[in-house]
Amino acid sequence: MSSIRPTSITANRQTGELSIQWTDGHQSVYSFSLLRFACPCAECRGGHEKMGGDPDPAVFLRPIEDTSATRMKNLEAVGSYAITIEWEDGHHYGIYNWNFLRALCPCLECRQKYAAG
Protein backbone atom coordinates (compact mmCIF):
# COMPACT_ATOMS: atom_id res chain seq x y z
CA MET A 1 0.00 0.00 0.00
CA SER A 2 2.86 2.40 0.71
CA SER A 3 3.66 2.71 -3.01
CA ILE A 4 0.20 4.14 -3.74
CA ARG A 5 0.37 7.91 -3.88
CA PRO A 6 -1.88 10.71 -5.10
CA THR A 7 -1.50 11.93 -8.66
CA SER A 8 -3.82 14.88 -7.95
CA ILE A 9 -5.59 16.43 -4.98
CA THR A 10 -8.47 18.88 -5.42
CA ALA A 11 -10.39 20.71 -2.70
CA ASN A 12 -13.80 22.12 -3.64
CA ARG A 13 -15.06 24.57 -1.03
CA GLN A 14 -18.45 24.89 -2.79
CA THR A 15 -19.25 21.18 -2.38
CA GLY A 16 -17.19 20.72 0.77
CA GLU A 17 -15.25 17.82 -0.73
CA LEU A 18 -11.64 16.80 -1.25
CA SER A 19 -10.91 14.53 -4.23
CA ILE A 20 -7.78 12.42 -4.59
CA GLN A 21 -6.78 10.55 -7.72
CA TRP A 22 -4.38 7.72 -6.81
CA THR A 23 -1.55 6.13 -8.82
CA ASP A 24 -3.52 2.85 -9.00
CA GLY A 25 -6.39 4.64 -10.80
CA HIS A 26 -8.71 4.78 -7.79
CA GLN A 27 -10.46 8.05 -6.94
CA SER A 28 -11.41 8.95 -3.37
CA VAL A 29 -13.89 11.72 -2.54
CA TYR A 30 -14.02 12.85 1.09
CA SER A 31 -16.44 15.27 2.67
CA PHE A 32 -14.67 17.96 4.67
CA SER A 33 -16.69 16.72 7.67
CA LEU A 34 -15.24 13.22 7.35
CA LEU A 35 -11.71 14.63 7.16
CA ARG A 36 -12.23 16.74 10.27
CA PHE A 37 -13.92 13.97 12.27
CA ALA A 38 -11.03 11.64 11.40
CA CYS A 39 -8.32 14.20 12.21
CA PRO A 40 -5.21 12.20 13.12
CA CYS A 41 -3.69 14.73 15.53
CA ALA A 42 -3.00 13.93 19.18
CA GLU A 43 -5.65 16.40 20.38
CA CYS A 44 -8.42 14.81 18.30
CA ARG A 45 -7.25 11.23 18.84
CA GLY A 46 -7.05 11.64 22.62
CA GLY A 47 -3.31 11.60 23.14
CA HIS A 48 -0.03 10.74 21.45
CA GLU A 49 -0.35 7.05 22.28
CA LYS A 50 -3.52 6.86 20.13
CA MET A 51 -1.96 8.43 17.04
CA GLY A 52 -1.17 6.32 14.00
CA GLY A 53 -3.07 3.41 12.61
CA ASP A 54 -6.23 3.42 10.57
CA PRO A 55 -9.13 5.82 11.10
CA ASP A 56 -11.74 4.98 13.72
CA PRO A 57 -14.65 3.30 11.88
CA ALA A 58 -17.09 5.49 13.87
CA VAL A 59 -16.13 8.52 11.74
CA PHE A 60 -18.07 7.02 8.82
CA LEU A 61 -21.30 7.12 10.84
CA ARG A 62 -21.20 10.83 11.65
CA PRO A 63 -23.48 13.14 9.67
CA ILE A 64 -22.05 15.81 7.38
CA GLU A 65 -21.88 19.16 9.15
CA ASP A 66 -21.32 22.68 7.89
CA THR A 67 -19.60 24.56 10.71
CA SER A 68 -16.36 26.49 11.07
CA ALA A 69 -14.83 23.21 12.29
CA THR A 70 -15.63 21.51 8.97
CA ARG A 71 -14.88 24.34 6.54
CA MET A 72 -11.43 24.14 4.99
CA LYS A 73 -9.39 27.32 5.13
CA ASN A 74 -6.12 26.01 3.71
CA LEU A 75 -4.53 22.81 2.43
CA GLU A 76 -0.76 22.25 2.38
CA ALA A 77 1.61 19.48 1.38
CA VAL A 78 3.75 17.95 4.12
CA GLY A 79 6.87 16.80 2.34
CA SER A 80 6.03 14.13 -0.21
CA TYR A 81 4.06 11.91 2.17
CA ALA A 82 1.04 13.82 3.50
CA ILE A 83 -1.18 16.89 3.62
CA THR A 84 -2.24 19.10 6.49
CA ILE A 85 -5.51 21.02 6.62
CA GLU A 86 -6.26 24.29 8.35
CA TRP A 87 -9.92 24.60 9.33
CA GLU A 88 -11.86 27.86 9.71
CA ASP A 89 -12.04 27.35 13.49
CA GLY A 90 -8.22 27.55 13.59
CA HIS A 91 -7.49 23.84 14.04
CA HIS A 92 -4.47 22.80 11.93
CA TYR A 93 -2.61 20.02 13.69
CA GLY A 94 -3.49 16.86 11.78
CA ILE A 95 -1.06 15.34 9.28
CA TYR A 96 -2.99 13.09 6.90
CA ASN A 97 -0.46 10.71 5.33
CA TRP A 98 -1.24 8.80 2.14
CA ASN A 99 -1.88 5.46 3.87
CA PHE A 100 -4.26 7.09 6.34
CA LEU A 101 -6.14 8.89 3.56
CA ARG A 102 -6.49 5.73 1.51
CA ALA A 103 -7.82 3.87 4.57
CA LEU A 104 -10.25 6.76 5.08
CA CYS A 105 -11.70 6.47 1.56
CA PRO A 106 -15.48 6.32 2.07
CA CYS A 107 -16.32 4.35 -1.09
CA LEU A 108 -17.98 0.96 -0.66
CA GLU A 109 -15.02 -0.91 -2.19
CA CYS A 110 -12.54 0.59 0.29
CA ARG A 111 -14.90 0.29 3.27
CA GLN A 112 -15.27 -3.44 2.61
CA LYS A 113 -11.53 -3.88 2.08
CA TYR A 114 -10.48 -2.05 5.25
CA ALA A 115 -13.28 -3.53 7.37
CA ALA A 116 -12.05 -6.99 6.42
CA GLY A 117 -8.55 -6.07 7.59
Backbone as a ProteinNet text record, in pm:
[ID]
protein_1_A
[PRIMARY]
MSSIRPTSITANRQTGELSIQWTDGHQSVYSFSLLRFACPCAECRGGHEKMGGDPDPAVFLRPIEDTSATRMKNLEAVGSYAITIEWEDGHHYGIYNWNFLRALCPCLECRQKYAAG
[TERTIARY]
82.5	0	86.5	204.8	286.2	331.3	325.7	366.1	253.8	132.5	20.4	26.5	25.3	36.8	-64.3	-98.3	-188.3	-120.1	-197.6	-150.4	-209.8	-324.2	-382.3	-470.1	-476	-559.2	-632.5	-765.3	-846.8	-943.2	-942.9	-1038.7	-1143.2	-1270.2	-1380	-1458.6	-1439	-1506.4	-1657	-1700.7	-1844.6	-1917.1	-1861.3	-1925.4	-1878.9	-1771.9	-1719	-1655.9	-1584.6	-1524.5	-1379.7	-1302	-1164.3	-1158.4	-1103.4	-1090.6	-943.2	-913.7	-777.9	-781.7	-700.3	-678.3	-548.6	-553	-438.2	-364.6	-238.9	-155.3	-209.8	-293.2	-351.8	-483.2	-519.2	-638.9	-762.9	-756.5	-871.4	-891.5	-1016.8	-1046.3	-1121	-1076.4	-1141.2	-1200.6	-1323.5	-1389.2	-1432.4	-1377.8	-1401.6	-1479.8	-1580.6	-1643.7	-1546	-1551.5	-1466.9	-1500.3	-1629.6	-1668.7	-1595.4	-1592.2	-1524.1	-1377.4	-1312.6	-1171.3	-1150.4	-1238.4	-1222.9	-1251.7	-1357.9	-1392.1	-1282.4	-1208.9	-1102.7	-965.9	-960.2	-832	-735.6	-616	-521	-430.9	-457.8	-368.8	-390.4	-294.5	-299.5	-419.9	-451.7	-564.6	-696.2	-717.8	-842.3	-846.8	-731.3	-724.9	-723.5	-704.8	-705.3	-569.8	-464.3	-330.5	-235.1	-107.1	-3.2	-3.1	-36.8	-35	-143.9	-243.6	-352	-334.2	-223.6	-196.4	-148	-159	-116.5	-229	-205.8	-307.3	-416.4	-512.8	-623.3	-724.3	-808.5	-913	-1011.1	-1070.1	-1173.9	-1297.3	-1349.4	-1465.4	-1587.5	-1594.9	-1708.6	-1718.2	-1606.9	-1613	-1703.5	-1722.7	-1806.8	-1955.9	-1990.2	-2129.9	-2176.3	-2084.9	-2119.8	-2182.2	-2283.7	-2347.5	-2258.2	-2278.7	-2204.6	-2252.3	-2157.6	-2187.8	-2126.9	-2188.1	-2132.3	-2113.1	-1995.4	-1960	-1818.5	-1772.9	-1636	-1534.6	-1572.5	-1482.6	-1469.2	-1565.3	-1562.9	-1548.5	-1513.8	-1487.7	-1337.6	-1285.8	-1142.5	-1099.6	-996.8	-939.2	-817	-735.7	-612.4	-571.2	-502.7	-452.8	-307.1	-219	-76.1	-15.1	83.7	161.3	253.8	275.8	375.3	477	586.9	687.1	623.6	660.2	602.9	519.2	475.7	406.4	269.4	227.2	103.5	54.2	-64.5	-118.5	-158.1	-167.9	-224.4	-332.2	-436.4	-551.1	-567.9	-588.9	-625.7	-775.4	-846.4	-991.6	-1026	-1145.4	-1185.7	-1188	-1204	-1203.7	-1062.3	-960.8	-822.2	-746.4	-814.8	-748.5	-662.8	-536.1	-447.1	-331.9	-365.4	-260.6	-247.9	-350.7	-349.1	-262.6	-184.7	-106.4	-166.1	-228.6	-299.2	-204.5	-138.3	-46	-124.3	-55.6	-123.8	-191.6	-126.2	-187.6	-314.3	-309.5	-426	-540.7	-509.4	-613.8	-675.2	-593.3	-648.9	-738.4	-699	-781.9	-909.3	-908.5	-1024.9	-1120.3	-1083.9	-1170.2	-1309.7	-1413.4	-1547.6	-1622	-1560.7	-1632.4	-1658.4	-1758.9	-1797.9	-1684.1	-1613.4	-1502.3	-1396.8	-1356.5	-1254.2	-1308.3	-1432.9	-1489.9	-1490.4	-1526	-1527.4	-1385.2	-1292.5	-1153.5	-1092.3	-1110.7	-1047.8	-1122.9	-1252.5	-1327.7	-1285.7	-1248	-1205.5	-1064	-990.8	-855	-756.5
-120	0	125.7	119.9	240.1	297.3	219.1	270.6	347.9	339.1	413.6	556.6	649	791.1	869.2	989.2	1071	1119.9	1126.5	1193	1332.9	1354.2	1488.4	1496.1	1614.9	1643	1772.8	1770.4	1888.4	1912.4	2032.9	2071.2	2162.8	2130.8	2212	2267.7	2396	2457.3	2469.9	2478.6	2488.6	2360.4	2245.7	2117.7	2062.7	2120.4	2071.6	1934.2	1913.5	1782.4	1794.6	1694.3	1679.6	1554.3	1567.2	1452.7	1419.5	1289.7	1242.3	1136.6	1156.9	1055	985.2	850.4	772.3	708.7	672.3	612.9	479.6	412.1	285.4	305.5	433.4	464	487.6	458.5	477.8	626.5	667.3	804.7	800.3	881.6	894.6	1033.6	1042.3	1171.5	1175.2	1271.5	1284.6	1412.2	1403.9	1526.9	1594	1725.7	1796	1749	1721.6	1672.4	1543.8	1449.5	1322	1346.4	1432.9	1462.7	1522.2	1612.9	1674.3	1573.8	1494.5	1397.1	1292.2	1264.9	1164.4	1225.6	1352	1420.5	1333.9	1308.7	1219.7	1284.8	1407.5	1473.1	1417.9	1442.3	1392.7	1450	1575.9	1639.9	1569.6	1543.9	1480.7	1331.9	1267.7	1123.4	1088.7	1190.6	1163.5	1128.6	1181.8	1160.4	1100.6	1121.8	1074.4	923.2	850.6	704.7	649.3	731	685.5	730.3	797.4	842.9	725	738.4	632.1	533.1	441.5	341	393	307.7	341.8	431.8	497.9	582.4	498.4	560.9	498.1	477	356	330.3	415.7	467	549.3	679.6	725.8	852.3	841.1	720.3	702.1	710.7	707	711.6	852.3	945.9	1083.1	1157.6	1238.5	1314.4	1428.2	1467.2	1580.7	1708.1	1789.2	1916.2	2030.3	2146.9	2268.2	2369.9	2365	2455.8	2506.6	2599.4	2649.1	2536.7	2434.2	2321.1	2231.8	2238.6	2150.7	2228.2	2354.6	2433.8	2451.3	2407.7	2413.8	2556.7	2599.9	2731.6	2720.3	2616	2601.2	2454.4	2417	2281.1	2292.2	2217.8	2225.4	2086.6	2072.2	1948.4	1942	1820.9	1795.1	1701.9	1758.1	1679.5	1612.2	1488	1412.8	1295.8	1304.2	1190.9	1221.3	1349.6	1382.2	1521.7	1553.1	1689.5	1728.8	1857.5	1909.8	2009.8	2016.5	2102.1	2201.5	2327.3	2429.1	2451.6	2443.6	2459.8	2602	2648.3	2785.9	2815.1	2711.7	2734.7	2745.6	2738.2	2755.3	2625.2	2513.6	2383.8	2351.4	2312.6	2280	2190	2086.3	2001.7	1865.7	1820.5	1685.8	1673.1	1567	1534	1405.8	1419.2	1309.3	1245.4	1134.7	1070.9	989.1	947.9	880.2	751.4	670.8	545.9	572	672.8	708.7	754.1	839.8	888.6	775.9	683.9	573	485.7	463.6	386.8	461.8	592.7	676.4	688.4	636.2	646.8	593.3	674.1	632.3	545.8	513.5	434.9	293.2	229.3	95.8	-5.3	0.9	-91.1	-81.5	39.4	58.6	26.2	60.1	29.5	-122.2	-198.5	-343.5	-397.5	-341.8	-387.5	-360.9	-239.3	-205.2	-264.8	-288.1	-352.9	-498.2	-560	-699.2	-714.6	-602.7	-607.5	-629.9
0	0	0	57.1	71.3	-62.5	-170.1	-301	-369.4	-316.5	-374.5	-323.5	-420	-388.4	-471.5	-428.9	-509.9	-637.7	-744	-865.6	-873.3	-806.1	-795.5	-671.5	-614.4	-497.6	-526.5	-513.8	-541.8	-427	-373.8	-269.6	-331.3	-311.3	-363.9	-245.9	-217.3	-102.7	-125.1	-250.7	-278.7	-238.7	-271.2	-238.3	-103.4	-49.1	77.4	65	-47.8	-73.3	-119	-80.4	-125.1	-211.3	-331.7	-422.7	-440.4	-435.5	-459.3	-567.9	-669.5	-772.4	-734.9	-726.2	-681.4	-798.9	-776.7	-881.9	-932.5	-854.5	-900.1	-977	-1003.4	-1079.6	-995.5	-867.4	-778.7	-752.1	-734.4	-693.7	-561.1	-467.5	-337.1	-326.3	-276.3	-254.5	-108.4	-34.7	108.6	135.8	221	267.4	363.7	370.3	466.5	608.6	634.3	767.4	802.1	709	734.6	767.6	690.8	715.7	854.3	894.2	1026.8	1137.6	1123.7	1227.5	1243.5	1136.1	1139.8	1166.6	1202	1220.7	1302.1	1246.6	1312.3	1416.1	1455.5	1552.5	1693	1780	1918	1992.4	1969.5	2037.5	2002.4	1874	1829.9	1860.3	1860	1884.3	2033.3	2118.6	2262.4	2319.6	2260.2	2314.4	2213	2236.9	2144.7	2128.7	2235	2227.8	2135.7	2101.1	2013.5	1868.6	1841	1704.1	1620.6	1490	1400	1378	1289.4	1261.3	1169.9	1144.7	1056.7	1128.1	1050	1110.1	1193.5	1291.3	1372.3	1283.8	1273.3	1187.8	1223	1345.7	1386.8	1307.2	1249.5	1173.7	1051.7	1000.7	882	913.8	1041.3	1083.5	1119.1	1126.6	1165.1	1047.8	1075.1	966.9	918.1	794	738.4	806.2	848.3	914.6	835.2	847.7	789	900.5	962.1	1070.6	1044.3	1125	1107	1128.9	1204.4	1228.7	1106	1013.3	896.6	765.8	774.7	654	638.5	524.6	499.2	468.1	537.9	512.6	422.7	446.9	370.5	367.7	261.6	242.8	201	269	237.6	230.5	144.2	137.7	257.8	307	411.9	347	306.1	234.1	113.8	90.1	-21.1	29.8	157.3	217.4	276.5	278.9	349.9	313.7	367.4	362.1	503.9	525.1	649.4	609.8	691.1	662	774.8	737.5	835.3	820.1	932.1	932.6	975.2	940.4	971.4	1121	1204.8	1349.3	1406.1	1316.8	1358.8	1380.7	1383.2	1403.6	1280.8	1304.6	1192.5	1236.8	1312.6	1369	1302.6	1233.7	1177.8	1053.6	1047.8	928.1	870.6	755.4	690	588.8	627.5	533.4	430.7	325.5	213.9	257.9	341.2	386.8	467.5	553.9	634.3	543.9	446.5	356.4	273.7	229.1	151.1	239.4	363.7	457.5	494.3	477	507.5	388.9	274.2	156	190.2	167.4	206.8	104.5	-8.6	-109.4	-57.2	-110.6	-66.4	-81.7	-194	-218.5	-107.8	-74.5	29.1	167.7	194.9	326.5	349.3	247.7	261	278	202.1	207.7	346	398.3	524.7	643.4	629.9	737	751.5	639.7	642.2	697.6	703.5	758.5	651.6
[MASK]
+++++++++++++++++++++++++++++++++++++++++++++++++++++++++++++++++++++++++++++++++++++++++++++++++++++++++++++++++++++

